[in-house]
Amino acid sequence: MHSDTEGMTVLELLILTGLFLIFIGLFGSTIFSAFFGSDAQMTGGIVSESVRDETTVIYTEGSISGYEDICGTFDGVELYTEKPDSRKLGSILLPVKTTISSYTKNPVDVRSFTVTIYYSASSETLPYSEKNPLEKPSWTVAEKSGYIPLQDADDDYLIEPNEIFDILVYPGSSLSSGANFGVEISSGTGMSLKEKLTVPPQINSQKVVILKP
């Protein structure tokens, strides 16, 4: 008889525990907001801003190409240089896209990106520019496209998960054949894009070269 009473007590305890967990699941966020303010509750659950931001990732979609250091049009952008040199690399084109976490769901304004060029012994952070023709040193958005059928890129500068933006990088210094350099594109949060590249010998004879397939 004693064991039956003890067994019933355990069963009741399990039932109460289950009800408590259900209550927390349904009303826990409301209680949290009441104590810590409404800003503590975010889309997708209670997640800190730093965790949300760090889930944004920039990466390339397609080949990275380069254009010889001359005045002309590259991916729809008019380029100007004071000292043209067809034997050197003048600009770099990187088609990029982003992934955005289920928490953020907000597209990133590509104009807020920080673009840095790394040479063998120095680096250079380039300003964003919409000047026409584009002059050194700077970077801009060339073409925009969508990779999902029937979903083209919008006219704005908010890069959404289904969009690809061509980032045209126009460093202050041109690069000779065989030169090693790096390009970094950062949104200020999350993982930045870092590419290590080498100028191919074809730059001596071709206007456009492939830097990375």
C-alpha positions as MATLAB code, in Angstrom:
seq = 'MHSDTEGMTVLELLILTGLFLIFIGLFGSTIFSAFFGSDAQMTGGIVSESVRDETTVIYTEGSISGYEDICGTFDGVELYTEKPDSRKLGSILLPVKTTISSYTKNPVDVRSFTVTIYYSASSETLPYSEKNPLEKPSWTVAEKSGYIPLQDADDDYLIEPNEIFDILVYPGSSLSSGANFGVEISSGTGMSLKEKLTVPPQINSQKVVILKP';
ca = [
       0.000    0.000    0.000;
       2.862    2.279    0.791;
       4.415    1.603   -2.640;
       1.125    2.487   -4.453;
       0.980    5.862   -2.694;
       4.618    6.525   -3.523;
       4.034    5.605   -7.170;
       1.076    7.975   -7.429;
       3.224   10.769   -5.992;
       5.880   10.230   -8.688;
       3.193   10.260  -11.392;
       1.766   13.496  -10.076;
       5.250   14.998  -10.010;
       5.792   14.067  -13.664;
       2.453   15.604  -14.638;
       3.234   18.834  -12.789;
       6.691   18.992  -14.381;
       5.179   18.570  -17.847;
       2.620   21.308  -17.226;
       5.372   23.619  -15.982;
       7.473   23.073  -19.118;
       4.467   23.743  -21.343;
       3.767   26.954  -19.419;
       7.366   28.129  -19.835;
       7.288   27.342  -23.551;
       4.093   29.328  -24.090;
       4.628   32.290  -21.790;
       8.376   32.330  -21.062;
       9.161   35.009  -23.651;
       6.373   37.232  -22.309;
       7.734   36.937  -18.789;
      11.267   37.656  -20.052;
      10.070   40.789  -21.843;
       8.227   41.966  -18.745;
      11.446   41.873  -16.719;
      13.991   42.980  -19.340;
      11.944   45.098  -21.755;
      10.345   44.437  -25.108;
      13.664   44.832  -26.985;
      14.872   41.583  -25.461;
      12.373   39.627  -27.560;
      13.553   39.281  -31.163;
      12.235   37.540  -34.209;
      12.978   33.845  -33.934;
      13.449   33.843  -30.150;
      15.614   35.455  -27.499;
      18.883   35.996  -29.363;
      21.502   38.667  -28.745;
      22.213   41.228  -31.486;
      25.834   40.095  -31.783;
      24.799   36.503  -32.477;
      22.284   37.639  -35.098;
      24.796   39.843  -36.917;
      27.550   37.229  -37.002;
      25.436   34.914  -39.124;
      25.746   37.168  -42.194;
      28.290   35.716  -44.627;
      29.675   37.249  -47.849;
      31.014   34.960  -50.555;
      31.654   34.937  -54.299;
      29.227   33.455  -56.801;
      31.076   32.774  -60.037;
      34.524   33.646  -61.343;
      36.617   36.651  -60.308;
      37.960   38.620  -63.268;
      40.271   41.551  -63.871;
      40.566   44.367  -66.406;
      43.769   45.881  -67.737;
      44.704   49.342  -66.473;
      43.251   51.434  -69.273;
      40.336   53.799  -69.767;
      37.278   51.901  -70.908;
      34.121   50.091  -69.845;
      34.211   47.050  -67.577;
      30.936   45.332  -66.640;
      29.001   48.460  -67.570;
      31.192   50.849  -65.548;
      33.239   53.546  -67.271;
      36.787   53.646  -65.881;
      39.294   56.481  -65.984;
      43.005   56.390  -65.204;
      45.566   59.166  -65.587;
      48.387   56.804  -66.561;
      47.059   53.900  -68.639;
      49.208   50.761  -68.813;
      47.790   47.843  -70.776;
      50.465   45.515  -69.348;
      49.095   45.822  -65.802;
      45.908   44.906  -63.961;
      43.810   47.951  -63.121;
      40.518   46.689  -61.660;
      38.951   43.562  -60.182;
      35.377   42.314  -60.490;
      33.911   40.074  -57.783;
      30.327   38.763  -58.054;
      29.163   38.434  -54.449;
      26.121   37.295  -52.535;
      25.223   36.943  -48.881;
      23.542   34.435  -46.647;
      21.345   35.822  -43.888;
      20.310   33.909  -40.804;
      16.732   33.030  -39.992;
      16.964   35.552  -37.167;
      17.912   38.654  -39.161;
      16.009   38.287  -42.440;
      16.999   41.885  -43.182;
      19.018   42.538  -46.368;
      22.325   44.380  -46.085;
      23.025   47.735  -47.775;
      26.002   46.882  -49.947;
      27.206   50.501  -49.890;
      28.110   50.043  -46.233;
      30.671   47.359  -47.112;
      34.349   47.991  -46.392;
      36.642   47.018  -49.271;
      40.375   46.623  -48.632;
      43.211   45.746  -51.006;
      46.287   43.995  -49.612;
      49.567   44.366  -51.465;
      52.825   42.574  -50.639;
      53.911   45.201  -48.106;
      50.905   47.490  -47.588;
      47.126   47.741  -47.687;
      44.553   50.224  -48.925;
      40.929   50.732  -47.882;
      38.895   52.013  -50.801;
      35.973   54.466  -50.571;
      32.636   53.693  -52.188;
      31.883   55.845  -55.231;
      29.152   56.311  -57.831;
      31.189   58.780  -59.869;
      31.058   58.418  -63.647;
      33.627   57.734  -64.919;
      34.976   55.864  -61.911;
      38.391   57.046  -60.719;
      41.080   55.518  -58.506;
      41.034   54.616  -55.672;
      37.432   53.490  -55.197;
      34.915   50.689  -55.547;
      31.357   50.529  -56.789;
      28.472   48.217  -57.654;
      28.506   47.303  -61.351;
      25.792   44.885  -62.447;
      23.053   43.277  -60.331;
      21.335   39.996  -61.067;
      19.185   37.290  -59.512;
      20.023   33.601  -59.604;
      16.507   32.352  -58.855;
      14.335   32.009  -62.006;
      11.851   34.867  -62.504;
      13.375   36.826  -59.608;
      15.610   39.617  -60.880;
      17.567   41.931  -58.595;
      15.812   45.047  -57.298;
      16.901   48.570  -58.188;
      17.990   49.300  -54.614;
      21.346   48.556  -52.974;
      20.001   46.075  -50.426;
      21.600   42.753  -51.308;
      19.054   40.012  -50.676;
      19.691   36.247  -50.503;
      18.489   35.718  -54.095;
      20.650   38.522  -55.542;
      24.197   38.740  -56.885;
      26.015   42.091  -56.912;
      29.125   42.624  -59.040;
      31.601   44.529  -56.871;
      34.059   46.476  -59.036;
      37.272   47.213  -57.141;
      39.489   49.997  -58.524;
      42.652   50.203  -56.385;
      45.017   53.152  -56.375;
      47.931   51.060  -57.629;
      47.961   48.878  -60.737;
      49.407   45.368  -60.535;
      52.005   43.744  -62.770;
      51.932   40.201  -64.107;
      52.747   37.697  -61.360;
      51.887   40.087  -58.519;
      50.160   38.553  -55.493;
      47.456   40.564  -53.757;
      44.355   40.160  -51.638;
      40.836   41.579  -51.563;
      38.695   41.711  -48.434;
      35.029   42.712  -48.396;
      33.367   43.139  -45.016;
      29.875   44.136  -43.920;
      31.177   45.121  -40.484;
      29.534   42.095  -38.877;
      29.830   38.398  -39.441;
      32.284   36.693  -41.777;
      34.030   38.828  -44.403;
      35.065   37.698  -47.867;
      38.832   37.247  -48.262;
      40.366   36.354  -51.609;
      44.060   35.771  -52.351;
      44.741   36.405  -56.027;
      47.599   36.502  -58.540;
      47.807   38.541  -61.744;
      48.147   36.065  -64.646;
      50.635   36.601  -67.495;
      47.725   36.946  -69.937;
      47.275   40.530  -68.710;
      50.034   41.469  -71.159;
      47.867   40.551  -74.141;
      44.232   40.430  -72.969;
      41.932   43.195  -71.741;
      39.997   40.882  -69.422;
      41.598   38.010  -67.499;
      40.262   35.380  -65.099;
      41.793   35.741  -61.636;
      39.838   32.878  -60.064;
      37.512   30.454  -61.915;
];
